Structure formats: structure tokens, C-alpha cells
Amino acid sequence: MKKGAQYLLRLGDTDVPYHNDFKFFITTKLPNPHYIPEICIKTTIINFTVTPQGLEDQLLVEVVRNEEIQLEEMRKDLITQISQDKKELQDLEDKILK
């Protein structure tokens, strides 16, 4: 939160001055925790209950997202295009069946 010209974090019942290098890590034993969208947007969630190959894929995505911004944009565009193509395919199949 912002109080005057200073940013503060509330930890318990204490307000602590915020520093730009601050990082906060949390863990949970829940197999599939649910977080509200506002939290998901502001955080990076890594699921460590996956296979080693799945974890490697998740971490690779995070590295690419941070280091190769252009590739990340291309990936997002491809995912969007694939989704649109699947919808169009379903619509065409429905049209053929009618």
C-alpha cells in the first residue's frame, strides 16, 4: 500500500517499508491451491508436484518469458491462434453434421 510518498507492506499487524529488491516466497502442501485472479497476475506460481520433465518445462517457460520477450509474444500469439483454429474446426464440424 502507499502511505504518503512511501510504499509499505503489511506483515501481520506491522507496516514495513517496501524495498524494490524485496522478494517473498511462500509454499503450501495443498496439491492444487486456488488463488484469486488478482494474486495470480502479480505472482509466479510454480507447481513442484509435477514430474521432473514437467518442472523443467515450467521453468523453461519462465526463463523464456523473462529473457526472450519476443519469443514469449510469439508463443502467446500461437496459443491464441490454435484456440481460434480449434473453435473454427468445431464450428465447421457442427455445420457439416447439420
A tleap script that builds the chain and sets N, CA, C and O, in Angstrom:
source leaprc.protein.ff14SB
mol = sequence {
  NMET LYS LYS GLY ALA GLN TYR LEU LEU ARG
  LEU GLY ASP THR ASP VAL PRO TYR HIE ASN
  ASP PHE LYS PHE PHE ILE THR THR LYS LEU
  PRO ASN PRO HIE TYR ILE PRO GLU ILE CYS
  ILE LYS THR THR ILE ILE ASN PHE THR VAL
  THR PRO GLN GLY LEU GLU ASP GLN LEU LEU
  VAL GLU VAL VAL ARG ASN GLU GLU ILE GLN
  LEU GLU GLU MET ARG LYS ASP LEU ILE THR
  GLN ILE SER GLN ASP LYS LYS GLU LEU GLN
  ASP LEU GLU ASP LYS ILE LEU CLYS
}
set mol.1.N position { 0.848 -1.176 0.000 }
set mol.1.CA position { 0.000 0.000 0.000 }
set mol.1.C position { 0.885 1.226 0.000 }
set mol.1.O position { 2.070 1.144 0.323 }
set mol.2.N position { 0.323 2.347 -0.355 }
set mol.2.CA position { 1.086 3.588 -0.416 }
set mol.2.C position { 0.567 4.525 0.665 }
set mol.2.O position { -0.631 4.799 0.741 }
set mol.3.N position { 1.462 5.003 1.482 }
set mol.3.CA position { 1.116 5.955 2.531 }
set mol.3.C position { 2.018 7.163 2.332 }
set mol.3.O position { 3.220 7.104 2.590 }
set mol.4.N position { 1.423 8.267 1.867 }
set mol.4.CA position { 2.221 9.443 1.532 }
set mol.4.C position { 3.054 9.141 0.309 }
set mol.4.O position { 2.518 8.699 -0.708 }
set mol.5.N position { 4.356 9.369 0.383 }
set mol.5.CA position { 5.252 9.099 -0.742 }
set mol.5.C position { 5.940 7.749 -0.592 }
set mol.5.O position { 6.757 7.380 -1.437 }
set mol.6.N position { 5.629 7.009 0.459 }
set mol.6.CA position { 6.322 5.762 0.758 }
set mol.6.C position { 5.394 4.564 0.555 }
set mol.6.O position { 4.209 4.616 0.884 }
set mol.7.N position { 5.958 3.483 0.006 }
set mol.7.CA position { 5.221 2.231 -0.126 }
set mol.7.C position { 5.496 1.374 1.095 }
set mol.7.O position { 6.627 1.294 1.574 }
set mol.8.N position { 4.444 0.733 1.592 }
set mol.8.CA position { 4.555 -0.095 2.786 }
set mol.8.C position { 3.949 -1.464 2.533 }
set mol.8.O position { 3.019 -1.607 1.740 }
set mol.9.N position { 4.485 -2.468 3.213 }
set mol.9.CA position { 3.915 -3.813 3.214 }
set mol.9.C position { 3.356 -4.075 4.593 }
set mol.9.O position { 3.967 -3.707 5.596 }
set mol.10.N position { 2.209 -4.704 4.651 }
set mol.10.CA position { 1.642 -5.062 5.958 }
set mol.10.C position { 1.968 -6.525 6.219 }
set mol.10.O position { 1.483 -7.416 5.522 }
set mol.11.N position { 2.779 -6.757 7.216 }
set mol.11.CA position { 3.126 -8.107 7.659 }
set mol.11.C position { 2.526 -8.292 9.033 }
set mol.11.O position { 3.002 -7.720 10.014 }
set mol.12.N position { 1.480 -9.092 9.098 }
set mol.12.CA position { 0.750 -9.235 10.357 }
set mol.12.C position { 0.038 -7.932 10.665 }
set mol.12.O position { -0.811 -7.491 9.890 }
set mol.13.N position { 0.369 -7.316 11.776 }
set mol.13.CA position { -0.227 -6.026 12.119 }
set mol.13.C position { 0.789 -4.893 12.054 }
set mol.13.O position { 0.539 -3.798 12.559 }
set mol.14.N position { 1.954 -5.162 11.422 }
set mol.14.CA position { 3.017 -4.161 11.338 }
set mol.14.C position { 3.200 -3.715 9.897 }
set mol.14.O position { 3.205 -4.541 8.984 }
set mol.15.N position { 3.352 -2.412 9.690 }
set mol.15.CA position { 3.660 -1.872 8.374 }
set mol.15.C position { 5.172 -1.746 8.241 }
set mol.15.O position { 5.837 -1.138 9.080 }
set mol.16.N position { 5.708 -2.340 7.157 }
set mol.16.CA position { 7.152 -2.362 6.923 }
set mol.16.C position { 7.431 -1.604 5.626 }
set mol.16.O position { 6.720 -1.802 4.641 }
set mol.17.N position { 8.452 -0.739 5.602 }
set mol.17.CA position { 8.792 -0.036 4.349 }
set mol.17.C position { 9.146 -1.027 3.242 }
set mol.17.O position { 9.849 -2.009 3.481 }
set mol.18.N position { 8.657 -0.766 2.043 }
set mol.18.CA position { 8.890 -1.643 0.892 }
set mol.18.C position { 10.200 -1.275 0.222 }
set mol.18.O position { 10.524 -0.095 0.086 }
set mol.19.N position { 10.961 -2.289 -0.201 }
set mol.19.CA position { 12.199 -2.090 -0.948 }
set mol.19.C position { 12.052 -2.802 -2.285 }
set mol.19.O position { 11.485 -3.893 -2.339 }
set mol.20.N position { 12.559 -2.198 -3.381 }
set mol.20.CA position { 12.386 -2.772 -4.720 }
set mol.20.C position { 13.024 -4.146 -4.871 }
set mol.20.O position { 12.594 -4.917 -5.729 }
set mol.21.N position { 14.031 -4.482 -4.073 }
set mol.21.CA position { 14.678 -5.783 -4.161 }
set mol.21.C position { 13.984 -6.845 -3.305 }
set mol.21.O position { 14.454 -7.979 -3.222 }
set mol.22.N position { 12.885 -6.486 -2.680 }
set mol.22.CA position { 12.160 -7.412 -1.807 }
set mol.22.C position { 11.544 -8.539 -2.629 }
set mol.22.O position { 10.920 -8.292 -3.661 }
set mol.23.N position { 11.721 -9.775 -2.169 }
set mol.23.CA position { 11.093 -10.941 -2.782 }
set mol.23.C position { 10.466 -11.760 -1.670 }
set mol.23.O position { 11.041 -11.916 -0.593 }
set mol.24.N position { 9.287 -12.277 -1.943 }
set mol.24.CA position { 8.536 -13.033 -0.944 }
set mol.24.C position { 8.196 -14.388 -1.533 }
set mol.24.O position { 7.551 -14.466 -2.579 }
set mol.25.N position { 8.621 -15.454 -0.877 }
set mol.25.CA position { 8.361 -16.811 -1.334 }
set mol.25.C position { 7.456 -17.499 -0.325 }
set mol.25.O position { 7.678 -17.413 0.883 }
set mol.26.N position { 6.432 -18.185 -0.831 }
set mol.26.CA position { 5.576 -18.971 0.050 }
set mol.26.C position { 5.439 -20.375 -0.536 }
set mol.26.O position { 5.585 -20.578 -1.741 }
set mol.27.N position { 5.161 -21.321 0.326 }
set mol.27.CA position { 4.929 -22.694 -0.117 }
set mol.27.C position { 3.647 -23.193 0.526 }
set mol.27.O position { 3.165 -22.635 1.513 }
set mol.28.N position { 3.113 -24.244 -0.048 }
set mol.28.CA position { 1.919 -24.862 0.512 }
set mol.28.C position { 1.989 -26.362 0.289 }
set mol.28.O position { 2.617 -26.828 -0.662 }
set mol.29.N position { 1.349 -27.108 1.159 }
set mol.29.CA position { 1.259 -28.554 0.987 }
set mol.29.C position { -0.009 -28.938 0.229 }
set mol.29.O position { -0.230 -30.115 -0.056 }
set mol.30.N position { -0.838 -27.952 -0.097 }
set mol.30.CA position { -2.062 -28.237 -0.843 }
set mol.30.C position { -1.698 -28.723 -2.243 }
set mol.30.O position { -0.844 -28.115 -2.889 }
set mol.31.N position { -2.316 -29.796 -2.730 }
set mol.31.CA position { -1.960 -30.320 -4.043 }
set mol.31.C position { -2.383 -29.400 -5.192 }
set mol.31.O position { -1.717 -29.365 -6.227 }
set mol.32.N position { -3.461 -28.668 -5.027 }
set mol.32.CA position { -3.936 -27.793 -6.089 }
set mol.32.C position { -4.518 -26.528 -5.458 }
set mol.32.O position { -5.739 -26.374 -5.408 }
set mol.33.N position { -3.674 -25.627 -4.979 }
set mol.33.CA position { -4.200 -24.434 -4.302 }
set mol.33.C position { -4.912 -23.510 -5.276 }
set mol.33.O position { -4.542 -23.423 -6.447 }
set mol.34.N position { -5.927 -22.825 -4.789 }
set mol.34.CA position { -6.685 -21.876 -5.611 }
set mol.34.C position { -6.391 -20.468 -5.118 }
set mol.34.O position { -6.566 -20.158 -3.940 }
set mol.35.N position { -5.947 -19.628 -6.030 }
set mol.35.CA position { -5.679 -18.239 -5.704 }
set mol.35.C position { -6.589 -17.359 -6.554 }
set mol.35.O position { -6.929 -17.709 -7.684 }
set mol.36.N position { -6.976 -16.221 -6.001 }
set mol.36.CA position { -7.836 -15.312 -6.756 }
set mol.36.C position { -7.041 -14.733 -7.925 }
set mol.36.O position { -5.815 -14.651 -7.847 }
set mol.37.N position { -7.712 -14.329 -9.009 }
set mol.37.CA position { -7.008 -13.825 -10.194 }
set mol.37.C position { -6.061 -12.664 -9.898 }
set mol.37.O position { -5.013 -12.560 -10.534 }
set mol.38.N position { -6.399 -11.795 -8.954 }
set mol.38.CA position { -5.537 -10.665 -8.638 }
set mol.38.C position { -4.180 -11.138 -8.120 }
set mol.38.O position { -3.155 -10.513 -8.393 }
set mol.39.N position { -4.176 -12.240 -7.376 }
set mol.39.CA position { -2.928 -12.800 -6.864 }
set mol.39.C position { -2.154 -13.471 -7.995 }
set mol.39.O position { -0.939 -13.304 -8.097 }
set mol.40.N position { -2.841 -14.222 -8.837 }
set mol.40.CA position { -2.172 -14.934 -9.932 }
set mol.40.C position { -1.489 -13.972 -10.902 }
set mol.40.O position { -0.431 -14.293 -11.444 }
set mol.41.N position { -2.071 -12.811 -11.126 }
set mol.41.CA position { -1.497 -11.827 -12.041 }
set mol.41.C position { -0.192 -11.265 -11.485 }
set mol.41.O position { 0.748 -11.008 -12.237 }
set mol.42.N position { -0.136 -11.078 -10.187 }
set mol.42.CA position { 1.014 -10.423 -9.573 }
set mol.42.C position { 2.099 -11.390 -9.121 }
set mol.42.O position { 3.124 -10.953 -8.597 }
set mol.43.N position { 1.902 -12.692 -9.309 }
set mol.43.CA position { 2.857 -13.672 -8.806 }
set mol.43.C position { 3.258 -14.660 -9.891 }
set mol.43.O position { 2.643 -14.729 -10.955 }
set mol.44.N position { 4.286 -15.406 -9.600 }
set mol.44.CA position { 4.680 -16.535 -10.430 }
set mol.44.C position { 4.435 -17.785 -9.607 }
set mol.44.O position { 5.010 -17.942 -8.530 }
set mol.45.N position { 3.596 -18.666 -10.096 }
set mol.45.CA position { 3.263 -19.883 -9.377 }
set mol.45.C position { 3.938 -21.045 -10.092 }
set mol.45.O position { 3.738 -21.251 -11.289 }
set mol.46.N position { 4.739 -21.800 -9.349 }
set mol.46.CA position { 5.415 -22.966 -9.903 }
set mol.46.C position { 4.935 -24.193 -9.137 }
set mol.46.O position { 5.022 -24.248 -7.910 }
set mol.47.N position { 4.432 -25.162 -9.869 }
set mol.47.CA position { 3.918 -26.391 -9.282 }
set mol.47.C position { 5.055 -27.410 -9.222 }
set mol.47.O position { 5.479 -27.935 -10.252 }
set mol.48.N position { 5.549 -27.688 -8.010 }
set mol.48.CA position { 6.650 -28.614 -7.840 }
set mol.48.C position { 6.177 -30.062 -7.648 }
set mol.48.O position { 6.998 -30.939 -7.379 }
set mol.49.N position { 4.890 -30.324 -7.779 }
set mol.49.CA position { 4.396 -31.690 -7.622 }
set mol.49.C position { 4.327 -32.414 -8.956 }
set mol.49.O position { 3.732 -33.488 -9.044 }
set mol.50.N position { 4.919 -31.851 -9.982 }
set mol.50.CA position { 4.906 -32.462 -11.302 }
set mol.50.C position { 6.133 -33.354 -11.465 }
set mol.50.O position { 6.987 -33.426 -10.582 }
set mol.51.N position { 6.202 -34.021 -12.592 }
set mol.51.CA position { 7.372 -34.848 -12.897 }
set mol.51.C position { 8.576 -33.951 -13.144 }
set mol.51.O position { 8.407 -32.761 -13.410 }
set mol.52.N position { 9.773 -34.486 -13.064 }
set mol.52.CA position { 10.960 -33.658 -13.357 }
set mol.52.C position { 10.900 -33.022 -14.748 }
set mol.52.O position { 11.307 -31.872 -14.913 }
set mol.53.N position { 10.403 -33.747 -15.745 }
set mol.53.CA position { 10.291 -33.186 -17.092 }
set mol.53.C position { 9.278 -32.038 -17.119 }
set mol.53.O position { 9.514 -31.011 -17.756 }
set mol.54.N position { 8.155 -32.215 -16.428 }
set mol.54.CA position { 7.151 -31.155 -16.373 }
set mol.54.C position { 7.679 -29.916 -15.667 }
set mol.54.O position { 7.411 -28.794 -16.097 }
set mol.55.N position { 8.425 -30.109 -14.590 }
set mol.55.CA position { 9.023 -28.991 -13.867 }
set mol.55.C position { 10.040 -28.275 -14.746 }
set mol.55.O position { 10.102 -27.045 -14.757 }
set mol.56.N position { 10.834 -29.042 -15.479 }
set mol.56.CA position { 11.808 -28.432 -16.392 }
set mol.56.C position { 11.095 -27.577 -17.434 }
set mol.56.O position { 11.552 -26.481 -17.758 }
set mol.57.N position { 9.977 -28.075 -17.959 }
set mol.57.CA position { 9.204 -27.306 -18.942 }
set mol.57.C position { 8.659 -26.017 -18.340 }
set mol.57.O position { 8.713 -24.964 -18.975 }
set mol.58.N position { 8.127 -26.093 -17.101 }
set mol.58.CA position { 7.598 -24.896 -16.442 }
set mol.58.C position { 8.696 -23.862 -16.233 }
set mol.58.O position { 8.491 -22.676 -16.491 }
set mol.59.N position { 9.857 -24.304 -15.767 }
set mol.59.CA position { 10.952 -23.376 -15.513 }
set mol.59.C position { 11.502 -22.793 -16.808 }
set mol.59.O position { 11.897 -21.628 -16.843 }
set mol.60.N position { 11.532 -23.587 -17.866 }
set mol.60.CA position { 11.975 -23.083 -19.162 }
set mol.60.C position { 11.051 -21.979 -19.655 }
set mol.60.O position { 11.511 -20.974 -20.198 }
set mol.61.N position { 9.748 -22.163 -19.467 }
set mol.61.CA position { 8.783 -21.133 -19.848 }
set mol.61.C position { 9.065 -19.833 -19.093 }
set mol.61.O position { 9.001 -18.750 -19.673 }
set mol.62.N position { 9.377 -19.943 -17.798 }
set mol.62.CA position { 9.670 -18.744 -17.001 }
set mol.62.C position { 10.936 -18.051 -17.484 }
set mol.62.O position { 10.979 -16.822 -17.544 }
set mol.63.N position { 11.965 -18.814 -17.827 }
set mol.63.CA position { 13.209 -18.224 -18.325 }
set mol.63.C position { 12.960 -17.513 -19.647 }
set mol.63.O position { 13.409 -16.383 -19.840 }
set mol.64.N position { 12.250 -18.166 -20.555 }
set mol.64.CA position { 11.952 -17.559 -21.850 }
set mol.64.C position { 11.124 -16.300 -21.661 }
set mol.64.O position { 11.364 -15.293 -22.327 }
set mol.65.N position { 10.148 -16.348 -20.756 }
set mol.65.CA position { 9.288 -15.195 -20.502 }
set mol.65.C position { 10.110 -13.980 -20.055 }
set mol.65.O position { 9.797 -12.846 -20.420 }
set mol.66.N position { 11.150 -14.221 -19.271 }
set mol.66.CA position { 11.951 -13.119 -18.747 }
set mol.66.C position { 13.099 -12.691 -19.664 }
set mol.66.O position { 13.463 -11.516 -19.687 }
set mol.67.N position { 13.670 -13.629 -20.417 }
set mol.67.CA position { 14.856 -13.307 -21.199 }
set mol.67.C position { 14.590 -13.117 -22.687 }
set mol.67.O position { 15.307 -12.364 -23.346 }
set mol.68.N position { 13.590 -13.774 -23.218 }
set mol.68.CA position { 13.280 -13.691 -24.655 }
set mol.68.C position { 11.845 -13.214 -24.829 }
set mol.68.O position { 10.949 -14.005 -25.123 }
set mol.69.N position { 11.639 -11.931 -24.647 }
set mol.69.CA position { 10.294 -11.345 -24.666 }
set mol.69.C position { 9.623 -11.557 -26.014 }
set mol.69.O position { 8.422 -11.824 -26.071 }
set mol.70.N position { 10.380 -11.440 -27.102 }
set mol.70.CA position { 9.800 -11.610 -28.435 }
set mol.70.C position { 9.300 -13.039 -28.624 }
set mol.70.O position { 8.225 -13.244 -29.189 }
set mol.71.N position { 10.066 -14.033 -28.157 }
set mol.71.CA position { 9.607 -15.423 -28.258 }
set mol.71.C position { 8.353 -15.658 -27.428 }
set mol.71.O position { 7.463 -16.404 -27.836 }
set mol.72.N position { 8.283 -15.025 -26.270 }
set mol.72.CA position { 7.097 -15.163 -25.417 }
set mol.72.C position { 5.868 -14.596 -26.116 }
set mol.72.O position { 4.787 -15.182 -26.049 }
set mol.73.N position { 6.029 -13.457 -26.786 }
set mol.73.CA position { 4.904 -12.872 -27.530 }
set mol.73.C position { 4.483 -13.796 -28.661 }
set mol.73.O position { 3.289 -13.970 -28.906 }
set mol.74.N position { 5.450 -14.392 -29.353 }
set mol.74.CA position { 5.124 -15.331 -30.427 }
set mol.74.C position { 4.383 -16.539 -29.868 }
set mol.74.O position { 3.437 -17.025 -30.488 }
set mol.75.N position { 4.802 -17.029 -28.704 }
set mol.75.CA position { 4.141 -18.180 -28.067 }
set mol.75.C position { 2.690 -17.849 -27.739 }
set mol.75.O position { 1.786 -18.645 -27.993 }
set mol.76.N position { 2.476 -16.648 -27.164 }
set mol.76.CA position { 1.111 -16.230 -26.833 }
set mol.76.C position { 0.252 -16.135 -28.089 }
set mol.76.O position { -0.904 -16.558 -28.088 }
set mol.77.N position { 0.820 -15.576 -29.165 }
set mol.77.CA position { 0.075 -15.464 -30.422 }
set mol.77.C position { -0.275 -16.839 -30.977 }
set mol.77.O position { -1.382 -17.047 -31.475 }
set mol.78.N position { 0.673 -17.787 -30.891 }
set mol.78.CA position { 0.406 -19.140 -31.378 }
set mol.78.C position { -0.673 -19.825 -30.564 }
set mol.78.O position { -1.529 -20.513 -31.121 }
set mol.79.N position { -0.643 -19.646 -29.262 }
set mol.79.CA position { -1.674 -20.256 -28.412 }
set mol.79.C position { -3.043 -19.689 -28.765 }
set mol.79.O position { -4.025 -20.427 -28.853 }
set mol.80.N position { -3.104 -18.373 -28.967 }
set mol.80.CA position { -4.363 -17.734 -29.354 }
set mol.80.C position { -4.840 -18.257 -30.700 }
set mol.80.O position { -6.024 -18.547 -30.870 }
set mol.81.N position { -3.919 -18.379 -31.667 }
set mol.81.CA position { -4.276 -18.860 -33.000 }
set mol.81.C position { -4.757 -20.303 -32.947 }
set mol.81.O position { -5.732 -20.650 -33.614 }
set mol.82.N position { -4.098 -21.142 -32.171 }
set mol.82.CA position { -4.512 -22.544 -32.034 }
set mol.82.C position { -5.915 -22.623 -31.440 }
set mol.82.O position { -6.740 -23.418 -31.887 }
set mol.83.N position { -6.179 -21.802 -30.439 }
set mol.83.CA position { -7.504 -21.791 -29.821 }
set mol.83.C position { -8.577 -21.365 -30.825 }
set mol.83.O position { -9.648 -21.969 -30.887 }
set mol.84.N position { -8.288 -20.335 -31.600 }
set mol.84.CA position { -9.244 -19.877 -32.615 }
set mol.84.C position { -9.467 -20.957 -33.679 }
set mol.84.O position { -10.594 -21.180 -34.121 }
set mol.85.N position { -8.381 -21.621 -34.082 }
set mol.85.CA position { -8.498 -22.670 -35.095 }
set mol.85.C position { -9.320 -23.856 -34.585 }
set mol.85.O position { -10.111 -24.434 -35.330 }
set mol.86.N position { -9.129 -24.217 -33.307 }
set mol.86.CA position { -9.923 -25.308 -32.737 }
set mol.86.C position { -11.401 -24.952 -32.711 }
set mol.86.O position { -12.251 -25.793 -33.001 }
set mol.87.N position { -11.710 -23.703 -32.363 }
set mol.87.CA position { -13.104 -23.260 -32.339 }
set mol.87.C position { -13.690 -23.290 -33.747 }
set mol.87.O position { -14.820 -23.735 -33.945 }
set mol.88.N position { -12.917 -22.813 -34.727 }
set mol.88.CA position { -13.384 -22.813 -36.107 }
set mol.88.C position { -13.591 -24.238 -36.607 }
set mol.88.O position { -14.561 -24.511 -37.313 }
set mol.89.N position { -12.687 -25.147 -36.249 }
set mol.89.CA position { -12.829 -26.547 -36.629 }
set mol.89.C position { -14.104 -27.147 -36.040 }
set mol.89.O position { -14.842 -27.851 -36.728 }
set mol.90.N position { -14.355 -26.862 -34.765 }
set mol.90.CA position { -15.567 -27.363 -34.117 }
set mol.90.C position { -16.820 -26.802 -34.795 }
set mol.90.O position { -17.792 -27.525 -35.014 }
set mol.91.N position { -16.786 -25.508 -35.125 }
set mol.91.CA position { -17.930 -24.897 -35.813 }
set mol.91.C position { -18.160 -25.538 -37.180 }
set mol.91.O position { -19.303 -25.790 -37.564 }
set mol.92.N position { -17.079 -25.803 -37.915 }
set mol.92.CA position { -17.216 -26.448 -39.221 }
set mol.92.C position { -17.735 -27.888 -39.093 }
set mol.92.O position { -18.565 -28.325 -39.890 }
set mol.93.N position { -17.250 -28.606 -38.101 }
set mol.93.CA position { -17.754 -29.971 -37.877 }
set mol.93.C position { -19.239 -29.958 -37.540 }
set mol.93.O position { -20.002 -30.784 -38.039 }
set mol.94.N position { -19.643 -29.020 -36.696 }
set mol.94.CA position { -21.061 -28.907 -36.359 }
set mol.94.C position { -21.892 -28.566 -37.592 }
set mol.94.O position { -22.992 -29.088 -37.774 }
set mol.95.N position { -21.362 -27.695 -38.427 }
set mol.95.CA position { -22.061 -27.283 -39.659 }
set mol.95.C position { -22.189 -28.474 -40.623 }
set mol.95.O position { -23.238 -28.659 -41.241 }
set mol.96.N position { -21.141 -29.269 -40.749 }
set mol.96.CA position { -21.180 -30.446 -41.627 }
set mol.96.C position { -22.211 -31.458 -41.124 }
set mol.96.O position { -22.945 -32.050 -41.915 }
set mol.97.N position { -22.259 -31.652 -39.801 }
set mol.97.CA position { -23.196 -32.628 -39.249 }
set mol.97.C position { -24.657 -32.174 -39.439 }
set mol.97.O position { -25.550 -33.010 -39.577 }
set mol.98.N position { -24.894 -30.874 -39.446 }
set mol.98.CA position { -26.251 -30.388 -39.683 }
set mol.98.C position { -26.650 -30.629 -41.115 }
set mol.98.O position { -27.764 -30.287 -41.512 }
savepdb mol mol.pdb
quit
